[in-house]
Amino acid sequence: MPAQSRPSPHRARTEDATGPSPEPDSDGPLARERAHLAESRAALRAMRTDVEALDISNVTANWVNATVLQSQIDSRIKALADHAHTPLFFGRLDYLHAGAQYGDTPRPGPGGPGAADPARPGDAAAGTGPDGATGTDDGAEEPGDRWYIGRRHVHDAHGDPMVVDWRAPVSQPFYRASKKAPMDVRLRRRFGYTGGELTAYEDEHLTDPDEAAVGTASKLLQAEIERPRVGPMRDIVATIQPEQDEIVRSGLDRTVCVQGGPGTGKTAVGLHRVAYLLYAHRERLARTGTLVIGPNRSFLHYIEQVLPTLGELEVQQATVDDLVKQVEVRGEDTARAARIKGDARMAQVLRRAVRAGVTTPAEPVVVVRGSRRWRVPAHEVAEMVTELLARDIRYGAAREALPQRIAHAVLTRMEAAGEAPDDRVQNAVARSAPVKAVVKEVWPPVDPAKLVLRLLSDPEFLAANADGVLSADEQKEILWAKPARGVKSARWSPADAVLVDEASDLVERTHSLGHVVLDEAQDLSPMQYRAVGRRCSTGSATVLGDLAQGTTPWATGTWAEALGHLGKGDDARVEELTAGFRVPREIIAYASRLLPRIAPDLAESTSVREAPGSLVVRPVATPAELDATVLDACREALTREGSVGLIAADARLPALTSALSAAGIAYLSPGEETSAAVRLTLVPASLAKGLEYDYVVLDEPAAVVDGEPDERTGLRRLYVSLTRPVSGLTVVHAAPLPAALAD
C-alpha cells in the first residue's frame, strides 16, 4: 500500500451512490463494506425464509399449542422484515485482540469475524470479516475480532454472526469507547447512508498514539442528528452518546428518572431502554409485560414506530387517561378543584371512605349443620373484623377472608365436639346463608365508581371522611354543584377518573407490569403518579421529564417528590442530561432566558450543534399584519427540506386555519403523519410538548403565555414551543415579547 499521510481521527470517505466514483475502486474499503451489506441482507432474507418454511403440523399436541406456536412464528417472521431504507448496520468495531471481550456474545466460528481469509493474497494471517475486508486496510498490525453493529442480529448459513445486535454486550464499546478508555477497540467505524445505500464511512483510531490528542467531532454523527424529519419519530440507535448509553443499559431491577432539557434525547433514551431491557430480560418481561405512557395520543402516534424499527413489536402504549378509563369522562374541573383532587391527600380520604361501611355485628353468627347449631359470638366476629382492618390488606381481599375466618371458628368448635370436618366443610360453612349475611352486614361490598360519586355528591359523607385532611373550603371546591343521579349520567372529569382508579385499587389490587416508561412525567399530579405506580408496583420504571416544561397547575416540583408518589422513592436514581443534540445552540440559548423565571434551580441546557442564523425574530407593526407574516414564514420554511411546525396559542388556531386555507397552503394536525406532499403541521401550543420539527414558525409568543391560567405556566408553555425545532426557528409577533425574552 502506498505511503499515506496520517488520517484525522474522524476520517470520512464517500462515493456517489448514484454514479461512478471519480476514482472507482472495486476492491476498496467502501466497496467491501457495500458487499458485506448486500451479503448481510441476503442472510437476513434467508433467515426469514427458513422461518417461513417451518412445518408445525406434526409437532404440536393440540390446536391450542399449534395456535400459540404459529403466533410466535408469525411474530418472528414480522421481526425479520428487511426495510430497504433502514440501514441494517451502522457501525463497525475492530478489536485489538481476538476473543470474546464481552462474553455474552456468541463467538464467531470459521468464516465469521476474525477468521482468516486465505483467498486474499498475503492475508492468510490477517483478521478478516465475512465482507473480505481486512484489518490491514485500516493500518492494523495484529488481527482482532471485527463486529458489525446493527439494529438486529443477522447470521449466515453456519450460524456465524454477520451483524450483531446493538444491545449485545460486545456492542457496548461502540457507544462507550474513547481515546482515554478504548476498551480494547482499535478502530470504530461509522457508516453513512443515502436512501438506504451505503455511501460513506468515517473512522476513529482509538489506540493510535499519534491521534490521541486530536478531538474532531464526527461529521456523520452530526449529519444523522440533523437529517430532515418527515414522518414519525425515528430511533437514535446510531447516535446514542456515552451518557445516554449508561442510562439505556441500566438494570431492570432499579427505577431510573431522567431529567433532561429540550433536545437531550430523553424520550429516545427511554424507548431504547425498553428495547434493551426486552433484549436482556426477554423471558421475564414476556411474562410480566411492558408499557410506554405518553401525555396524549398525538405524542404516542409520533413515537410509535421507534420500537418496531428496533425489532420490538409487542410493547403497549397508553396515556394516563387510558389507564384509568373506568368511567366516561365528559366534564372538566376548575384548576383549583383539579389540583385538590390530584393531591395525594385524596388517597387518605378515599381510604377512609372505602372502609366507612365496615361495622361490628350486634348478634352472634349461628350456623346449622345437620342437627347441630354452631354459634360464634358477636365479640369474636368483631375481633376478626378489627384484626383484618389492622392488617391493611385490600378491602376485597379482607372481605373474602372474613367468611373463611368465621368458618374456621365454627370448625374449631366442631373438632372440640369430636367431629372431624375437612376443607370442604369449611368452604360450605363460609358459603352458608348466615355467614354470607353477616359478612354483607359488617363488610359490605364497595363499588369504586359509586363510592366516588357519593363522595363528590354528599357533603356529609365527604366531611366525615375528609375531616382533618381537607379544609372546609377545599371540600366545598371539589363537591359537584349538581349531584348526578348515577354513575352513567355523571359528568366525570379526568381527575375524577383517577379517584375511581385509586378506589378500585383499594378494593382489588391493580395488575403490575414488569417495566413502565413514563414520558413527560413532570405534568402529572400526585394521584396520577400513584395510578402509574400501581402499574409497576412489583416492577421498575423509567421516568422521563423536564421540570422546566411542567405546564399543569399541579406540575411536579421535585423528582424526589414525584418518585415518592410513584412508590419508587427508595430504589430510584435520578440522572440529568444537559447536553442537547437536537436544538441548535442559538435557539436553546434564546429559550433559556426563561429559565430563571420558570425553573431557577435547573442547570441550563447546552447544545453541541452550532447553526448560525437558525433563529429569526420577526416583529410586525400591527396585529393586522400578523397572519400574512406568519404565512410568509411558513412558505419560506417549506422551501427547505424537512418538516415544518406552525405553533400557536390554542385561541389563535381558528384564525390561522382560515388564513392557511385561504392561501391554499396544505397542513396537517398533530398526530397526522407528514409526507413529501404535506410537510406543514398546525400545532396548538398545548399539544407541542414532545414533538419536533425541522423548522418551527412560532406565532405570537404573548398569546401563548396569556392562554394559561398564570404567568409561570404560560412561560413554561412558551419554553416548550421555542424548543421544538431541529434546524430553524422563526418567531413572529405583533404584541411585545414577554419581558423575560426581551431582556
C-alpha positions in Angstrom: 0.0 0.0 0.0 1.5 3.4 -0.9 2.6 5.6 1.9 -0.1 8.0 3.1 -0.3 11.0 5.4 -1.7 10.3 8.9 -5.5 10.5 8.8 -7.6 12.5 11.2 -9.4 10.7 14.0 -12.7 11.0 12.1 -11.6 10.1 8.6 -14.6 10.2 6.2 -14.6 8.7 2.8 -17.5 8.9 0.4 -18.6 7.7 -3.1 -21.6 8.9 -5.1 -24.1 6.1 -4.8 -25.9 7.2 -7.9 -22.9 7.2 -10.3 -19.4 6.0 -10.6 -16.7 7.4 -8.3 -14.2 9.7 -9.9 -11.6 7.1 -9.0 -13.5 3.8 -8.9 -12.1 1.2 -6.6 -14.0 -2.1 -6.8 -11.8 -3.6 -4.1 -11.5 -0.6 -1.9 -12.9 -0.4 1.7 -16.2 1.2 0.7 -16.8 -1.5 -1.9 -16.1 -4.2 0.6 -18.5 -2.6 3.1 -21.2 -2.5 0.5 -20.5 -6.1 -0.3 -20.9 -7.0 3.3 -24.2 -5.1 3.5 -25.5 -7.0 0.5 -24.4 -10.3 1.9 -26.0 -9.4 5.3 -29.3 -8.5 3.6 -29.2 -11.8 1.8 -28.5 -13.6 5.0 -31.5 -11.8 6.7 -33.7 -12.9 3.8 -32.5 -16.5 4.2 -33.3 -16.3 8.0 -36.8 -15.2 7.2 -37.3 -17.9 4.5 -36.1 -20.5 7.0 -38.8 -19.5 9.5 -41.5 -19.2 6.8 -40.7 -22.8 5.7 -41.2 -24.3 9.2 -43.9 -27.0 9.2 -45.5 -27.4 12.6 -48.3 -29.7 11.5 -46.9 -32.7 13.3 -45.1 -31.1 16.2 -47.9 -29.9 18.5 -50.2 -32.0 20.7 -53.3 -30.0 20.2 -54.8 -27.0 18.4 -54.1 -24.6 21.3 -50.4 -25.4 21.2 -50.4 -25.1 17.4 -52.1 -21.7 17.6 -49.6 -20.4 20.1 -46.6 -21.7 18.2 -48.0 -20.3 14.9 -48.4 -16.9 16.6 -44.8 -17.0 17.7 -43.7 -17.9 14.2 -45.7 -15.1 12.7 -44.1 -12.6 15.1 -40.7 -13.9 14.3 -41.4 -13.5 10.5 -42.5 -10.0 11.1 -39.5 -9.2 13.2 -37.2 -10.4 10.4 -38.5 -8.0 7.8 -35.8 -6.1 6.0 -36.7 -2.4 5.5 -34.8 -1.1 2.5 -34.4 2.4 3.7 -33.4 1.4 7.3 -29.6 0.6 7.5 -29.0 -3.0 8.5 -25.8 -1.9 10.3 -24.5 1.5 11.1 -21.1 0.8 12.7 -18.1 -1.5 13.0 -15.7 -2.3 15.8 -12.3 -3.7 15.2 -10.7 -5.0 18.4 -7.0 -5.2 19.1 -7.2 -8.8 20.2 -9.2 -11.9 19.3 -11.5 -13.4 21.9 -14.9 -12.8 23.5 -14.4 -9.4 25.0 -17.9 -9.4 26.4 -18.6 -13.0 26.9 -22.4 -13.0 26.5 -22.0 -12.6 22.7 -21.5 -15.8 20.7 -18.0 -16.4 19.4 -17.8 -16.4 15.6 -16.9 -19.6 14.1 -14.9 -20.3 10.9 -15.5 -17.6 8.3 -17.0 -15.2 10.9 -15.5 -12.0 12.2 -11.9 -12.5 13.0 -11.4 -15.6 10.8 -8.6 -15.8 8.2 -9.4 -15.5 4.5 -6.7 -17.5 2.6 -8.3 -16.4 -0.7 -6.7 -13.0 -0.3 -3.1 -13.0 -1.3 -0.7 -12.3 1.5 -3.5 -12.2 4.0 -3.7 -15.7 5.4 -2.9 -14.4 8.9 -4.7 -11.1 8.8 -8.0 -10.5 10.6 -10.9 -10.6 8.1 -14.6 -10.5 8.4 -17.2 -12.1 6.1 -17.0 -9.0 3.9 -13.5 -9.8 2.9 -12.2 -6.5 4.4 -9.0 -7.0 6.3 -7.7 -5.1 9.3 -4.6 -4.2 7.2 -6.6 -1.8 5.0 -7.1 0.3 8.2 -3.5 0.2 9.3 -3.8 -2.8 11.7 -0.7 -4.7 12.6 -2.4 -7.5 14.6 -5.6 -9.4 13.9 -8.6 -9.0 16.2 -12.3 -9.6 16.2 -14.4 -7.5 13.9 -18.1 -6.8 14.6 -20.7 -5.0 12.6 -23.2 -3.2 14.8 -26.8 -3.0 13.7 -30.5 -3.0 14.8 -30.8 -6.7 14.9 -28.7 -9.9 14.9 -28.0 -11.5 11.5 -26.2 -14.7 11.0 -25.0 -16.7 8.0 -25.9 -20.3 7.0 -23.4 -21.6 9.5 -24.8 -19.6 12.4 -21.9 -17.2 12.4 -22.9 -13.5 13.1 -22.6 -11.1 10.3 -24.3 -8.3 12.2 -24.6 -8.2 16.0 -27.5 -6.5 17.8 -26.7 -3.1 19.2 -27.8 -4.3 22.6 -25.3 -7.1 22.8 -22.5 -6.7 25.4 -19.9 -6.8 22.6 -21.6 -3.7 21.0 -21.3 -1.6 24.1 -17.8 -0.1 23.2 -19.3 1.3 20.1 -21.1 3.8 22.4 -18.7 4.0 25.3 -15.1 3.6 24.0 -12.9 6.7 23.8 -9.3 7.5 23.3 -8.8 7.7 27.1 -10.7 4.4 27.6 -10.6 2.5 24.2 -12.0 -0.8 25.8 -9.6 -2.8 23.5 -11.1 -1.2 20.4 -8.6 -0.4 17.7 -11.0 1.2 15.3 -14.5 2.4 15.4 -16.2 2.9 12.0 -19.4 4.8 11.4 -21.4 4.4 8.2 -23.3 7.0 6.3 -26.3 6.1 4.1 -28.4 7.9 1.5 -31.8 6.3 0.8 -30.7 3.0 2.2 -27.5 3.0 0.1 -24.2 2.9 2.0 -22.3 6.0 0.7 -19.7 6.9 3.3 -17.7 5.7 6.3 -15.8 7.5 9.0 -13.1 6.1 11.2 -11.8 6.7 14.7 -8.5 5.2 15.6 -8.8 4.9 19.3 -5.4 3.4 20.1 -3.2 5.3 17.7 -0.9 7.4 19.8 -0.3 9.9 17.0 -4.0 10.7 17.0 -4.8 10.5 20.7 -4.7 14.3 21.3 -6.9 15.2 18.4 -10.6 15.7 19.0 -12.7 16.3 16.0 -16.5 16.0 16.0 -18.0 13.2 13.9 -19.4 14.6 10.7 -21.5 11.5 10.0 -22.9 11.6 13.6 -23.8 15.3 13.2 -25.4 14.6 9.8 -27.5 11.8 11.2 -28.8 14.1 14.0 -29.6 16.8 11.5 -31.2 14.6 8.9 -34.6 16.1 8.0 -37.6 14.7 9.9 -40.5 13.6 7.8 -42.9 11.2 9.3 -42.9 9.7 12.8 -40.0 9.9 15.3 -37.1 7.7 14.4 -34.7 5.8 16.6 -31.3 7.2 17.6 -29.6 3.8 17.8 -26.7 5.0 15.6 -26.1 8.2 17.6 -26.5 7.2 21.2 -24.0 9.1 23.3 -22.0 7.6 26.3 -24.1 9.3 29.0 -27.3 8.2 27.2 -26.0 4.6 26.8 -25.3 4.3 30.5 -29.0 5.0 31.2 -30.2 2.8 28.4 -28.2 -0.2 29.8 -29.3 0.3 33.4 -30.5 -2.8 35.1 -34.1 -3.9 35.2 -34.4 -4.0 39.0 -33.9 -0.3 39.6 -36.1 2.7 38.6 -34.3 5.4 36.7 -35.5 9.0 36.5 -34.1 11.2 33.7 -34.2 14.9 34.0 -33.4 16.2 30.5 -33.7 19.6 28.9 -35.0 20.1 25.4 -33.2 18.1 22.7 -31.2 16.0 25.1 -32.9 12.8 23.8 -34.6 11.7 26.9 -37.7 10.3 25.1 -35.4 8.3 22.7 -33.3 7.1 25.7 -36.4 5.8 27.4 -37.6 3.9 24.3 -34.2 2.5 23.7 -34.0 1.4 27.3 -37.2 -0.6 26.8 -35.7 -2.2 23.7 -32.5 -3.0 25.7 -34.4 -4.5 28.7 -36.5 -6.6 26.3 -33.3 -8.0 24.8 -31.6 -8.6 28.2 -34.6 -9.9 30.1 -36.8 -11.3 27.3 -38.5 -14.2 29.2 -39.1 -12.2 32.3 -40.7 -9.2 30.5 -42.6 -11.6 28.2 -44.4 -12.8 31.3 -44.9 -9.5 33.1 -45.3 -7.1 30.2 -44.0 -3.6 29.4 -45.9 -0.3 28.8 -45.0 3.1 27.4 -47.1 6.0 28.8 -47.2 9.3 27.0 -49.0 12.6 27.6 -51.5 12.4 24.7 -52.4 10.4 21.6 -50.6 12.7 19.2 -47.4 12.1 21.1 -47.9 8.3 21.1 -48.6 8.3 17.4 -45.4 10.3 16.9 -43.2 7.8 18.8 -45.0 4.5 17.9 -42.6 3.5 15.1 -39.4 3.7 17.2 -39.6 0.3 18.9 -40.8 -1.7 15.8 -37.7 -0.4 13.9 -35.6 -1.9 16.8 -37.4 -5.2 16.4 -39.7 -4.9 19.4 -43.4 -5.3 18.3 -45.2 -6.2 21.5 -44.8 -3.1 23.7 -48.1 -1.5 24.6 -48.7 2.3 24.6 -51.2 4.4 26.6 -51.9 7.7 28.1 -52.6 8.1 31.8 -56.3 8.8 30.9 -56.3 5.4 29.1 -55.1 3.6 32.3 -57.9 5.0 34.5 -60.7 4.7 31.9 -63.3 3.0 34.2 -65.8 5.9 33.8 -66.7 8.0 30.8 -65.0 11.4 31.1 -67.3 14.2 29.9 -66.7 17.1 32.3 -63.9 19.4 33.4 -62.8 20.8 36.8 -61.7 24.2 37.7 -57.9 24.5 38.0 -58.2 24.6 41.8 -60.6 21.7 42.0 -58.3 19.6 39.8 -55.4 20.5 41.9 -57.2 19.4 45.1 -58.4 16.2 43.5 -54.9 15.4 42.3 -53.4 16.0 45.7 -52.0 12.9 47.5 -54.2 13.7 50.5 -57.2 12.4 48.5 -55.7 8.9 48.8 -56.3 9.1 52.6 -59.8 10.5 52.1 -60.7 7.6 49.7 -59.1 5.0 52.1 -61.4 6.2 54.8 -64.4 6.3 52.5 -63.8 2.7 51.3 -63.8 1.4 54.9 -66.5 3.7 56.2 -69.2 1.0 55.8 -67.3 -1.6 57.9 -69.1 -2.2 61.3 -69.2 -4.8 64.1 -72.0 -7.3 64.4 -74.7 -6.9 67.0 -75.8 -10.6 67.0 -73.8 -13.8 67.1 -73.5 -16.0 63.9 -75.4 -19.2 64.1 -74.7 -22.0 61.6 -76.8 -25.1 61.3 -75.0 -28.3 60.3 -77.3 -31.3 60.3 -78.9 -31.5 63.8 -76.3 -29.3 65.4 -76.3 -25.5 65.7 -72.9 -23.8 65.9 -72.6 -20.4 67.5 -69.8 -17.8 67.0 -70.3 -14.8 69.5 -70.6 -11.3 68.1 -67.5 -10.2 70.0 -65.4 -12.9 68.3 -66.5 -11.8 64.9 -65.8 -8.2 65.9 -62.2 -9.2 66.8 -61.9 -10.8 63.3 -63.0 -7.5 61.7 -60.7 -5.5 63.8 -57.7 -7.8 63.0 -58.4 -7.6 59.3 -58.6 -3.8 59.4 -55.3 -3.7 61.2 -53.6 -5.9 58.6 -54.0 -3.2 55.9 -54.9 -5.6 53.1 -57.1 -4.8 50.2 -60.8 -4.3 51.0 -61.9 -7.0 48.7 -59.3 -9.5 49.9 -60.3 -8.9 53.5 -64.0 -9.3 52.6 -63.1 -12.7 51.1 -61.1 -13.7 54.1 -63.8 -12.8 56.7 -66.2 -15.7 55.9 -63.2 -18.1 56.0 -62.3 -16.8 59.4 -65.8 -17.3 60.7 -66.0 -20.8 59.1 -62.7 -21.7 60.8 -64.1 -20.6 64.1 -67.1 -23.0 63.5 -64.8 -25.8 62.5 -62.7 -25.3 65.7 -65.9 -25.8 67.7 -66.9 -28.9 65.7 -63.5 -30.5 66.3 -63.8 -29.8 70.0 -67.1 -31.6 70.0 -65.4 -34.7 68.5 -66.2 -34.2 64.8 -63.7 -34.4 62.0 -64.6 -31.8 59.4 -62.3 -31.2 56.4 -61.7 -28.2 54.0 -64.9 -29.0 52.1 -66.9 -28.4 55.3 -65.1 -25.2 56.0 -65.9 -23.9 52.4 -69.5 -25.0 52.8 -69.8 -23.0 56.1 -68.2 -20.0 54.5 -70.8 -20.0 51.8 -73.7 -20.6 54.1 -76.5 -18.1 54.3 -75.9 -17.0 57.9 -72.2 -16.3 57.2 -72.9 -14.5 53.9 -75.5 -12.4 55.7 -73.2 -11.3 58.5 -70.4 -10.5 56.0 -72.7 -8.4 53.9 -73.8 -6.5 57.1 -70.3 -5.9 58.7 -68.2 -5.7 55.5 -70.5 -4.6 52.7 -69.4 -4.7 49.0 -68.0 -1.5 47.6 -68.4 -0.3 44.0 -65.5 2.2 43.4 -67.4 4.4 41.0 -70.5 4.6 43.2 -68.2 5.4 46.2 -66.5 8.3 44.4 -69.9 9.5 43.2 -71.2 9.6 46.7 -68.0 11.3 48.0 -68.3 14.1 45.5 -72.1 14.5 45.8 -72.8 14.1 49.6 -71.4 16.9 51.7 -71.8 15.0 54.9 -70.1 11.8 53.6 -67.2 13.9 52.3 -66.9 15.8 55.5 -66.8 12.6 57.6 -64.0 11.2 55.5 -62.0 14.3 54.8 -62.1 15.6 58.4 -58.6 16.8 59.3 -57.3 16.1 55.8 -59.1 18.7 53.6 -60.3 22.1 54.8 -64.0 23.0 54.6 -63.2 25.3 51.7 -61.3 22.6 49.9 -64.2 20.2 50.4 -66.7 22.8 49.0 -64.4 23.3 46.0 -64.5 19.6 44.9 -68.2 18.9 45.6 -70.3 18.7 42.5 -72.7 21.7 42.2 -75.4 19.4 40.8 -75.1 15.8 42.1 -75.5 13.2 39.5 -78.3 10.6 39.7 -76.0 7.7 38.8 -72.6 6.6 37.5 -73.5 6.7 33.8 -75.1 10.1 33.9 -72.4 11.8 35.9 -70.1 14.3 34.2 -66.8 12.8 35.3 -63.7 14.8 35.0 -60.2 13.4 34.2 -59.3 14.0 37.9 -62.4 12.1 39.0 -61.4 9.1 36.9 -58.1 8.9 38.7 -60.0 8.9 42.0 -62.1 6.0 40.8 -58.9 4.1 39.9 -57.5 4.8 43.3 -60.7 3.5 44.9 -60.6 0.4 42.7 -57.1 -0.4 43.9 -58.2 -0.1 47.5 -60.8 -2.8 46.8 -58.8 -5.1 44.4 -55.1 -5.0 43.6 -54.1 -3.5 40.2 -52.2 -5.8 38.0 -48.5 -4.9 37.9 -46.2 -4.9 34.8 -42.5 -5.7 34.7 -41.5 -2.3 33.4 -43.2 1.0 32.6 -41.8 4.0 30.8 -43.4 7.3 31.8 -42.7 10.2 29.5 -43.4 13.9 30.1 -43.8 13.0 33.7 -43.4 16.5 35.1 -47.1 17.2 34.2 -48.6 14.5 36.4 -50.4 15.1 39.7 -49.5 13.1 42.8 -52.7 11.0 42.3 -51.7 10.3 38.7 -48.3 9.2 39.8 -50.0 6.8 42.2 -52.1 5.4 39.3 -48.9 4.8 37.2 -47.1 3.4 40.3 -49.8 0.8 40.7 -49.0 -0.5 37.2 -45.4 -1.2 38.2 -45.6 -1.9 41.9 -43.7 -5.2 41.6 -41.6 -4.0 38.6 -39.5 -0.9 37.7 -39.9 2.3 35.8 -38.1 4.7 33.6 -39.4 8.2 34.4 -38.6 10.9 31.8 -39.3 14.6 32.0 -38.1 18.2 32.4 -39.2 20.2 35.4 -38.9 23.4 33.3 -41.6 22.1 30.9 -44.3 21.5 33.5 -47.4 23.2 32.3 -50.2 21.9 34.6 -51.4 23.6 37.8 -50.1 20.6 39.7 -46.8 20.2 37.8 -44.0 18.4 39.7 -41.8 20.4 42.0 -39.0 17.9 42.5 -38.3 14.5 41.2 -37.8 13.1 44.8 -41.4 14.1 45.5 -42.6 12.5 42.2 -40.8 9.3 42.8 -42.2 9.1 46.3 -45.8 9.3 44.9 -44.8 6.7 42.3 -43.8 4.3 45.1 -40.2 4.3 43.9 -38.6 6.8 46.3 -36.2 4.3 47.9 -34.7 2.5 45.0 -34.7 5.1 42.2 -31.8 7.1 40.9 -32.0 10.5 39.1 -29.9 11.1 36.1 -29.6 14.6 34.4 -29.0 15.1 30.7 -27.9 18.6 29.9 -26.1 18.2 26.5 -28.6 18.9 23.7 -28.2 17.2 20.3 -31.4 18.3 18.6 -31.9 22.1 19.2 -29.3 24.4 17.8 -27.2 26.4 20.3 -28.6 29.8 19.3 -32.2 28.6 19.8 -31.6 26.9 23.2 -29.8 29.9 24.5 -32.7 32.1 23.5 -35.3 29.8 25.2 -33.1 29.5 28.3 -33.7 33.2 29.0 -36.9 32.0 30.5 -35.3 29.5 33.0 -34.7 32.0 35.9 -38.5 32.6 35.9 -39.8 29.1 35.3 -37.2 26.7 36.9 -34.4 28.7 38.7 -32.8 25.6 40.2 -32.3 23.8 37.0 -29.0 23.8 35.1 -29.2 25.5 31.7 -29.1 23.0 28.8 -26.3 23.4 26.3 -26.2 22.3 22.7 -23.4 20.6 20.7 -24.8 22.0 17.5 -23.9 25.3 16.1 -26.2 26.7 13.4 -25.7 30.4 12.7 -28.8 32.1 11.5 -31.1 29.4 12.9 -33.0 31.9 15.0 -35.1 34.7 13.4 -37.3 37.1 15.4 -39.7 39.0 13.1 -41.8 41.8 14.7 -44.7 43.3 12.8 -46.2 46.7 13.3 -49.8 45.9 13.7 -51.9 42.8 14.5 -53.5 43.0 11.0 -50.1 42.1 9.5 -49.5 39.1 11.8 -51.3 36.4 9.8 -49.7 37.4 6.5 -46.2 37.5 8.0 -46.8 34.1 9.6 -47.8 32.6 6.2 -44.7 34.1 4.6 -42.5 32.5 7.3 -44.3 29.1 6.6 -43.7 29.4 2.9 -40.1 30.3 3.4 -39.6 27.2 5.7 -41.3 25.0 3.2 -38.7 25.9 0.6 -36.2 23.9 2.7 -36.1 20.2 3.2 -37.8 18.7 6.2 -40.9 19.1 8.3 -42.4 22.4 9.4 -44.4 23.1 12.5 -46.6 26.2 12.9 -47.1 26.5 16.7 -49.6 29.0 18.1 -51.7 29.6 21.1 -54.9 27.5 21.1 -57.0 30.6 20.8 -55.2 31.6 17.6 -55.9 28.4 15.7 -59.2 29.3 14.1 -57.7 32.5 12.6 -54.6 30.6 11.3 -56.7 27.7 10.0 -58.7 30.2 7.9 -55.6 32.0 6.7 -53.9 28.8 5.7 -56.9 27.5 3.8 -57.5 30.9 2.0 -53.8 30.9 1.0 -54.1 27.3 -0.4 -51.3 26.0 2.0 -52.0 22.4 2.9 -51.4 21.5 6.5 -51.9 18.6 9.0 -53.0 18.3 12.6 -50.8 16.8 15.3 -50.8 13.0 15.1 -51.2 13.0 11.3 -48.1 11.8 9.5 -46.1 14.2 7.4 -45.2 13.3 3.9 -43.3 14.7 1.0 -46.5 16.2 -0.3 -47.6 17.8 3.0 -44.9 18.9 5.4 -46.6 21.6 7.4 -48.4 20.8 10.7 -50.5 23.3 12.6 -49.8 22.7 16.3 -51.7 24.2 19.2 -49.2 25.1 21.9 -51.0 22.8 24.4 -50.0 19.8 22.2 -46.5 20.8 21.2 -44.8 19.0 24.1 -42.6 16.1 23.0 -42.9 16.9 19.3 -40.1 18.1 17.0 -39.9 19.6 13.6 -37.0 20.6 11.3 -38.3 24.2 11.2 -40.8 25.9 13.5 -42.7 29.1 13.0 -43.9 30.4 16.4 -46.9 32.7 16.2 -47.4 35.5 18.8 -45.5 34.3 22.0 -47.5 36.7 24.2 -50.7 34.9 23.2 -49.1 31.5 24.2 -48.4 33.0 27.7 -51.8 34.6 28.0 -53.5 31.4 27.2 -52.5 29.8 30.5 -54.1 30.5 34.0 -50.9 32.0 35.4 -47.7 33.6 34.1 -45.3 30.8 35.2 -47.3 28.2 33.4 -47.6 30.4 30.4 -43.8 31.0 30.2 -43.3 27.2 30.6 -45.6 26.6 27.7 -43.7 29.2 25.7 -40.4 27.4 26.6 -41.8 24.2 25.2 -42.8 25.9 22.0 -39.5 27.6 21.5 -37.6 24.3 21.8 -39.3 22.2 19.2 -37.1 23.0 16.1 -34.1 21.0 14.9 -32.8 23.4 12.3 -34.5 26.8 12.5 -37.0 28.9 14.4 -38.8 32.0 13.2 -40.7 33.9 15.9 -43.4 36.3 14.6 -45.0 38.7 17.0 -47.2 41.9 17.0 -47.6 42.2 20.7 -44.5 42.9 22.8 -42.4 39.8 23.7 -42.6 38.6 27.3 -40.1 40.6 29.4 -38.0 37.5 30.1 -37.4 37.0 26.4 -36.8 40.7 25.6 -34.1 41.0 28.2 
